[in-house]
């Protein structure tokens, strides 16, 4: 009887957990919990948001383990690493192309990305292996669109590449692995006097790579903003010029939304697969902050229920030609549905017989309660 060694057993358990939490199920605050194990994603989030939430402790603990054991995350927790190890063992032949002459850029990718994160733009965040693994299961989250099949490419492409260039991703490209190697270099430069060369290499990389990331953070957000699909975003979302770059398309916010109004953006472009609000099945509940609680990248702020009323996600507009009030019929359901006092019923041209709804933009946050309840579907939420 074959018995798994301790390390293999831990890797299998962590892979199974990552697989379960990647599936389109609502686990409450634990939805997408596997995202929080990535030290690269954790640091990117903390640098971007400039704050620390309780789940960031998971990534911090993993990072501390890395200090004592080189690439600890890769050895025990990475689902992509385990998958590629299996592929490599199954397809390793004498015809494989050696990768020894291919330069290591994983540490540079990590430093550049984290440098940019300081200014709110983590340029290579999408290369985190946890993000790649979860992206493979995005198509399971409704609504389904054929273009969502594009999300299947990254993970299978890595496995196909592994059959020809074994070790390329893990040893040369993965920024999460590069971060861990940089941590080991830092440890060696501190504790070993003979590591002067290593310390110089690390210092040069931090200096040059960090500035490259800072430059990217200054230039690329404007490009992202210009290509932005104008859409209603979840409450607490960061500005349009950062949203596309920070969102990791994990779908956790979509899974936990109680009214199922969050969907993936399926239009081709830079906003592809980011979460958007469509008021087809409900509205954004005034007592819900689930999307902020589960967002691992910081693109949706971790906010309280009290803070939610200060987050404007859009504003209501109406086609009065379809409004029942304008036809002198009794209706005021939109006013009664509004929890923010943003709608009042007023006279039309000082005519006490004809009335219409008036929206108070200062009070309206764009929750969509009026949209859902309007019997004539004449109200919509305009993105800010």
N, C-alpha and C positions, 0 to 999 in steps of 0.2 A: 504494500500500500504506500502510495507516494504522499509524503507530508510536506506541505509548503513551509519554507523557512520563514522566519519572522518578518523579514523585509518584504518578501513577496506577498505574505498574508496581509500586511498593512496596505500595500499597494492595491491589492484586489479589493479590499474593503473601501478604500478611498475612491477607487474607480467606480465601484457600485454606488456609493453615495453621490458622487458627481453625476452619474448617469440618472439616478432617480430625481435629483433636484434640477436636472436639465429638462425634464419632461414637463409638459404643460399642465401642471397641477398647482393648486393654491395651497401652500403650506403655511399660510399666515406670515409672520415675521421671519420665518425660516426659509421662505421662498428665495431660491437662488443663493442659498447660504454658501455653496461651494465657491462662488465668486470671491468671497471675503478671505479665502485661504491664500490667495495670490499676493505675495509681498510686493510685487511690481505694481499691481492694481491698487493695493493699499497705499503705497507711497504716492502714486500719481493722484489718487483721490484726496489725500491729506494736503498735498502741495497745492492742488487746484482750489479746494474749498477753504483751505486755511482753518480747518477745524477737525476735531477728532471725535468719532462716534463710537459707541460701545463695540460694534462688530469689527471695527478696525483693530481691536485687540487681537483678533484671530490672526490677521496678517502680520501683526507686530510679533506675536509669539513665534510664528513660522520664521520670521526674519532673525529672531534671536537664536533659534535652533541652527540657522544657517551660519551664524557666527562660529558655532562650535563644530559643525559638520558641513563641509563644503557641499553646496547644491543639495541641501536637505530636502527642499521642496521637490526638486526633480527626482530624488531617490525614493521618496515615499508618497507624494501627494499628486503629482502631475498626471492627469488621465491621458493627455496626449503622449507624454513620455512613455507610459506603459504600452500604449497602442503601437508606438513606433518600435519599441523594443521587441514586441511580438512579431511585427512585420519583418524586422531586421533578421531575427532568428529563423524565420520561415523562408526568407528569400535570399539569404546571404550566399553568394557564389563567388567564384574566382573572376567573374565578368563584371563585378561591381566596380564602379569608378572610384578611385581613392580621392579623399577630400583633403589630404595633408597640405596641398599647395593652395587651397582656398583660404583666403584670410579670414580671421575671426573678426566679425563685426558686431557680435552680440553685446559686448560691453559698451561699444560706442552707441548702439541703438538705445540701450538702457539709459546712459548718461544724457544723451541728446533729448530723449523723451522726458526725463525727469527735470532737466533744465527748463524745458518749455512749460512743464506743469507749474513751475513757480509763478509764471505769468498767466496761468489758466488754460494752457493748451498743450496736452500731452500727445505729441505727434504720432508716436508708435504704439499707443495704448492698444490698438486693435490687434497687435501681434502677440498679446499675452495668450498663452496656451489655454487657459481656462475660458477666455472669450472665444477662441477658435473652436473649442470643444462644444460650448453651449450654442454657438452659432449653427452648428450642424443640426440642432433640433428645433430651430426657430420655425421651420415650415410646419411643425405640429401645432403651432398656436394659431387659432382661427382669427380672422378670416383667411382662407387660403387663396393665394394668387400664384399663377405659374411663375412669375418673376422671382418669387421667394425661393425657388429652386436654386437660385444663384448662391444662396447662403450655404449650400451643400458643398461648394467647391473647395474651400480652404482645407478642411480636415482631410477629405479623401486625397487632395492633391499632395498633402504632406506625406501620406502613407504611400502613394505612388512614387514620389520622389525618393522615399526611404529604400525602395527596392533597387534603385539605381545608384543613389548616392547615400549610402548608409551613414547616419550620424550627422548629416549636413545641418538639419534643423537644430537638434539639441546642442551640438558642439560649436556651431558657427553662427547661427542666426537668432536663436530665441533670446529676446531681451530680458525675460525673467531669469533665464540661466545666466545671462550676462550680468545682471544685477547681483546675483549670488556670488559669481566669480569676483566681482569688484569688492564685495564685502570681505571675501577671503583675502584678497590683495591688501585691503586696508588692515585687516588683522595681522597679516604677515609683516607689513611695514611698521606696525606698532611694536610687535613683540620680538622681531628678529632684526638685529643690527645688520645682518648680511643681506637684507632685502632692500638696499638702497635703490637698486635699479627698478625693482618692482614699484617702490614708492614714487619714483620719478615718472614712470609710465602712468600710474594711477593719477598723479597730480596733473600731468599733461592732458590726460583724457578728461578729467573733471574740468579743467580750464577751457580747453577747446570745445569739447562736446557740450558742456553747459552753456557756453555762449552761442553755439549753433542752435541749441534748443530755444534759448531766449530770443534769438533772431527770428526763428520760425514762428514763435508765439506772437511776435509783433506783426508779422506779415500775413500768415495764413488765415487767421480768423476773418479778416476782411474778405478774402476769397470765399470762405465758407458762407459768410453772410450774403454775398452777392448771388450765390447759387442756392440759397435757402428756399425750400418750399414753404410758403406762408401757410401756417396751420396753427390750430389751437393746441397748445402744449399742456402737459400736466402742471398743476399748481406748484410753484416753487422752482420751476425750471430756470436754468441760467439763460443769459441773453442769447439772442439768435446767432451772434457771431461766434459763440463757443459751443452751442448745442450739438451740432453735427460731429464735431471733433471729440467731444467728451462722452457722448452716448455710446455704450459698448454693444447696443442692440441685443441685450440678454433677454429681454422680454419679461423680466421679473415684475415690473410695474403693471404690465398687461395681465399677468396671471392673477395678481392680487386685487385688481380693480373690482369692487363689489357690484357695480352697475354695468360692467363690461363695455364702457365707452372708450377705453383705450385700445387702439389698434396700431399695427405696424404700418408705417407709410410705405406703400408698394409702388409709388411712382418712381421711375428711374431717376437717378440723380444723387447728389451728395447727401440728401436727407433720407435715402433709402433705408427702410427698416427702423427708423427712429419712431418713438411713440407719438401718436397724434390722437386728439380727442374728436370723436364723431358721435353726435348726440342721436343715435339711432335706438338705443335700448334704455336710456336713462339719462341722468345728469350727474354732475360732480357733487357728491354729497357734502354738506356743510360740516359734518362730523367725521370725516374720513381723511386720514393722512397716510394711508397704506403705501402709496407709490413712493413717498419720500423715505419711508422706513426701510424699504428693500433695495433702494438704488445704491449700488456699490461704487459707482464712479463719481458721484457728487454732482452729476448733471441735473438731478432733481434734489433740491435742498431737503435736508432732514428737518421738517417743520412740525410745530405743534398745532393743535386744532385752533387755538386762539390766533396763531400767526396766519392761518389759512385765509382769514377774511381780509388780509392785507395783500394777498397775492392776486393780481388781476391777470386772468388768462385770456380775456377777450371782452367784447362788449356786445350787447343785444341791439339788433336793428330789426325793423318790422316792415313788411309790405302792407301798408294800411288799406290798399285796395281790396285785400282779402279779409280784413278784420271784421268780425261780426258787429263790433261797436259802430263801425262806420256805416253799417247797414241798419243801424238803429235797433239792433237785437241785443238782448241782455247777455252780457258776458264780461267777467272780470277775473277769470281764472288765473291769468298770468300774474296779476297783482297779488292774489292770495298765495300763489305758489312761491313768490320771491321771498327769500329769508333775509335779504339784505336791504329791504326798503328802497329798491331801485326802480320801482314802477309805480306810477300813479295814473289815475284816470282823469283826463282833463277835457274841457269843452273844445270843440272845433270852431274856430273863428267866432268865439263868444256866443255860440249857438248851444243853448242848454239842452237841446234835444239830441244833437249829434255829439258823440263822445269818442275819444281815442286814447290808447295807452301812450304814455310819455315815459321815456327811460332816463333815469338820472345817472349819467355816466360816472359821476364821482362815487356813487354807491355800488354800481354794477361791477361784479368781478368776472362775469361771463360763465357762471356755473351751468347754465342751460336748463334750469328748472322750468323757465317760461317756455322754452322751445318744445319740451316734451309734452307739456300739458295743453298747449294751444290747439284747439279743435280744428282750426283751419290751416295749421302748419305755416303760418305767415311770419313767424319769428325765427331768426337764425342768429348764431353767434359769430361775430367777425373777429378774426385773429388780430391781435395788437401788433 
